[in-house]
Amino acid sequence: MPNTKPKTSPGSRGLSRKVLAEAAIELMEAAGEAGFTLRKLGARVGCDPMSILYHFKSKEGLFRAMADQLEAQIRPAPEDQPWRGRLRHLADQYRSLALRFPHSFRLMQRFPHTGIADYGHVEMVHRALKEAGIADRDIPGICLGWYTCITGLAMGEVGGLIRPATDEDALEIDQLPDASYPLLKRLLPRYRDLAPNAVHALTIELLLDGIVVHAAASSDAGA
């Protein structure tokens, strides 16, 4: 009986870029970037490392394809949502992606644009900023700044920067002189109760509020 199972689009050497990128993400999550090699990836999918280079030209080309494969998993909010809701949804999607793929997610900060999947999200951000009242001249800079902030925020969480203070942290702060660090010592209990999801949500709202303020200031200056 013939095999009717759909196939991914293979290259001339019988390998699929999509399958290779997915396998590379799996390897990255298992081994981390330090343990990631084309030789290991080739062994994982049963091919010669040179066959991988045939598709991606270089290791950096593979990394970009991996980042775009992650981008393809992001589902934008419906366009009928207000601009704030669409941007907030995108930030939440990036956080979720970082928590699921903490090693591979780092690649998304390496390239200004990862490919076709990324361009669709960028276009949505452009439309949202335009709807917020941002002038065309400012959209590119704010768009890149937005992406830097939301991906950096996600990386801060998966990297361990955004977390509750530990017993070791508290002991070190307790030993600081009271007169020099009064606020830090007073706020220590709040650091111990800190919730990463709350930090994410608050920071995104601050960024969105900043967009509103900038749009209003630009409008007043042009009036």
N, C-alpha and C positions, 0 to 999 in steps of 0.2 A: 504493500500500500504506500503511495507516495507521501512524503513528508510535507504537510501543508503549513507547518509552523512558520510564522513570519520571521524574517531575518533582518538583522540590522544591515546597513549598507556597508559591504566590505570593500577594502581597498584592493589594489591589484595583487597584493600578496595574501589575500584571504583573511585579513584582520580588520576589525571594525574600530574606528577611532573612539566611538562611544563605549564599546566594551573595554577597550584598553584604558580609557579614562576612569571608568568605574572600578576596574581592577586596581588601578594605581591609587585611587582613593582608599580602597580597602587596605592596600599595603601600607599607605601612609598612616592610616589610623592604627594599624597593628605595630608598625615599626618606628613611627616618627620620622621626621625629615632626616635625622642623623643616620637612621638605619635604612633609608630608602635608596635603592640602586636600580638601575635598568636591568642588571643581571637578575636581581631578585624578582622584578616584575616579569621578566621574560620567563623565568622558571614558573611563576605563578600561573601564567596563561599558556605556557607551552610553546614559546617561540624564541627566536634568537633576538638579543637586544638590538641588533642592527635593524631588525624588522620594525621595532618600535620607533627608532629614529627615522625610518622611511616615512612614517606617517606624520611625525611631529618635528622633524628636522633637528631638534635639540632637546635637552632635558628641560630647558626653560619653556620650550614650545609645549611639551607635555604638561608642565605645571600650569600653564595658561589654560590648556584644555581641561584640566582637572578643575580649575577655578570656575570655568564656564559651565562645567557639568554640575557644580554645586549651585551656581546661579540659576540653572534651569529648574531647580527644585523649589525656587521661590515663587509663590503665587501672589500676584499683586491684588490689592483690594479692588472691588468693583469701581468703575469710573464714576458711578453716580454718588459715591461717598464724597463728603467735603474733603478739601485738600489736606487738612490736618489728619483726618482719619486715614487717608491713603498713605501719607508719609509715616504715620505712627504704625500702621500695619506693616509697612516695609521694614521698619526698624525691628519690630517684633519678630518678623520672619528671619532676619539676619541673626538675631540672638538665638533663636531656636536652632538655626543651622550651625552656629558656632558650638552650641552645647552638644549637638549630635556628632559633629565632625571637628573636634578641637584642634587636631593636628593639620588637617587639610585646609581648614578655614583660614589659616595664616596666609595661604597663597592668594586669597582674595584681596589682600592689602598690597600685593606685589605688583599688580598691573592696574593702570588707570581704567582700562576696559579689558574684559576677559574674552569678549566675542559676542556672537549674535544674541545669546540669552541675556547678557548684561545690557546691551543697547536698549532692549525693550523696557527694562527697569529705569534706565537713565532718561528715556523719553517721558516716562510717567512722572519722574521727579521734575523734569523741566515743565511739564504741564501744571503740576501742583504748585510750583514756585510762581509760575505766571499767574495762576488763579489767586495766589496769595497777594499779588500786587508787586512782585519783584520785577524790576526793570530788566530788559534783555541784557544790558551791559553787565549786570551783576549775577545773572543766572549761572554762568559757568563756574565762577569762583565759589558761590554758595553751594552749588551742586557737589563739587568736589569736597568742599568742607563738610557738607552733610554726610557724605559717604565715609570720609575719614573719621568723623565723630562716631557714627553708629557702628562701624566695623571695629574701631578702637575700643569702644565701650564693650562690645561683645568679647573682644580679645582680652580686655582687662578682667572680665569675669572668668573666662575659661583658664586664664593664666594664673589666677589666684589673687589678683589685686583687689577685686571687689568681693569681699567675704567678711563675715563677722570676725571681730578681733578674737584671737585665741588666748588661752591661759598664759602662754609665753609672752604674747604681746602685752597683756594686761600687767604681768609682773614687771616687764621692762619699763612700762609707762609709770607704774606705781613708784618705781625707784627714782624717777626724775624729781628734781627739786620743785616743790609746790609753787614757789614765787616765780619761776621762769616759765612754767607750763600750766597756768591755772585753767585755761579753757580746755586744753587737751585732756587734762585729768578729770575735769568736770563732765566732759562729754564721753568719757570712756564707756560708761554703761550703754550709751546709745550705739557706740561702735560694736559692742559685744552683741547687741540685739539687731544689728544691721541685716536687712534682707536684700539680697542681690536683685531680685525682681523689682523691689521698690526703688532701688537706686536707678535701675534701667528706666522705669516708667517716669520718675521725676526728671531725670536728665533729658529724656526725649521731650517732655513738656517744656523744659527750659529752652531747648533748641528751637522748638516750634514757636514759642513766645518771642524768641529773638528774631525769627523771620518776620513775624508780625510787626515788631518794633522797627526793623530795618525798612520794611515796605512803607510804613507810615512816614518815617523820616525822609525817605526818598521822595515820597509824594509831596510832602510839605516843601521840600527844597525845590521841587520842580514847579510848584504852584506860582 
